[in-house]
Amino acid sequence: MDTKKLLFNARAIHAGSEPDPTTGAHVSPICRTSTFVMENVEKAIIAGYGDVEGIYAYTRYANPTIDAVQRKIAALENAEACLMAASGMCAITTSLLANLNTGDHLVAGNTIYGGTFAFIKNIIPRFGIEATTVSTTGDNIENIRKSMKSNTKIVYIETPCNPTLGITDIKKAAEIAHEAGALLYVDNTFATPYLQNPLSLGADIVLHSTTKYLNGHGDVLGGAILGSKNLIHKIDGEFMKFMGGIMSPADASELSKGVKTLGARMEIHCSNAMKVAKFLDNHDMVEKVLYPGLESHPGHEIAKKQMKNFGGMMSFNVRGGFEAGKMLMDNVKMISLATSLGNVDSLIQHSASMSHASMSKEEREAVGIADGQVRLSVGIEEADEIIKDLDQALNNVKKALNL
Ligand SMILES: Cc1ncc(COP(=O)(O)O)c(C=O)c1O
C-alpha cells in the first residue's frame, strides 16, 4: 500500500507499521540486537555502509525498528528521508555540525530552546564557526537578510518559538536563506507535522524533539532530522554513524506507538489550549497571554497562514511578577510542575526561575520573557479541569500576595 496517499491519521497509523515479514506479527517485534549475521562477504560490504534498506550490519549504522519509525515520521512531514537521534538536542547538534565547517557563519533566531541557544552561543564558536542571533518573528524577518554574510551556511529558526510563542514566516525565511545559498533549518517541535510542514514551505531541514508531542506520553527521549535523501544521507553517513547518538530500537518502537495517535491528540491539545487562553485572557491575575490562536498575538496572521491550528503551548504573564509566577507553581494541583512539554498531561513551568534562570533579567526582558511569565503545555484532560486548577491557583496567589 502506498501510505503517502493516505490522509494524516491513516498515514500516522500505517506508514512504517507493516506486519513483521518473518512471523506475520501485526505489531513488529523490537529488533533488539547490536549486530547482524551476514550471508556472505559481498553482503557484509554492502551492509557496512548502512544505507541499503533491508540489509543490516550493526545497529549504530541501521536497524529495522529504527528504520520503521523513520519511515513513519518521514511520511508525516512529507520528507524524502528521516534520521532518528537519541534526543532532540542530538538531532539538532548532529545536523548542524554536519553542514558547518570552520570559517562558516550561522544566523539563528534569538528566542529558541535554551539548549539550542547554548550550543550555538557557547559550543560552535570553539570550532571557529561564527553565529549571529537575531529576532526573526513577524516584521523582524528582515533581520535575517541583514545578518547574512558571504560565508553564511545555515539559517536556523524555531516557530512557534520557545517560550514566547513568537511566529516566524517560514516561506520568507527560506527565500532569504536560499538567495544567499544557505540552508534553512526549522525546529518544528511545538507545531508538530500535524499542524505545520516546513519542508512544503521551503525549509531544507526539519528537526523535532520527539520527546514531546510526537511521542506524547513523556516516557521516551528522542529526536528526528528530516529532509531530502541527499541531505539526510550526508548527515547520517558522514556524521551520525560516527557521532553515535542513535535512538535505541526499544525507544523507536515506543515512539512508533505514540506517533499513531498524534493527530487525535493534537485536535484536543488545540481546542483545550484555545479555551484555556481565552479564560486566562479574562482573568484579573493575568497581564498578558502569549498564544498564537488569539487575535491579539502579533504572530496570529502568519500562524493562520502556515499552521493548520495553533497548538497546545502558551505562555502567560502573571500579575505580581517573579514572586507571583513562582508561587503559582506551588499552587497547581492537577497540573504538574515539570519542564518538558507535549505530553497528554498538562505541564507548567516558571521561565524566569527555571528554564531561563541562567539569563539575566535584562537578557530575558529583551526577548520578551517577563519575570512573572509562566509556560503552560496544555494537556488533553478536559479543558474545564485545567481551567479549574489554574483558577484556584491564581486566586490563591492573589490572596497570598494581597494583590
Ligand atoms: C523546541 C525544542 N527543541 C528541542 C528540544 C530538545 O529536545 P530534547 O530534550 O529531546 O533533547 C526542546 C526541549 O525542550 C525543545 O523544547
The ligand as a Gaussian input file, in Angstrom:
#p B3LYP/6-31G(d) Opt

LIG

0 1
 C       11.694000      23.351000      20.817000
 C       12.635000      22.342000      21.397000
 N       13.604000      21.823000      20.618000
 C       14.489000      20.919000      21.090000
 C       14.453000      20.495000      22.412000
 C       15.466000      19.495000      22.900000
 O       14.890000      18.219000      22.933000
 P       15.391000      17.026000      23.893000
 O       15.065000      17.431000      25.291000
 O       14.611000      15.855000      23.380000
 O       16.849000      16.877000      23.688000
 C       13.467000      21.003000      23.254000
 C       13.404000      20.571000      24.661000
 O       12.633000      21.066000      25.467000
 C       12.534000      21.954000      22.739000
 O       11.590000      22.499000      23.507000

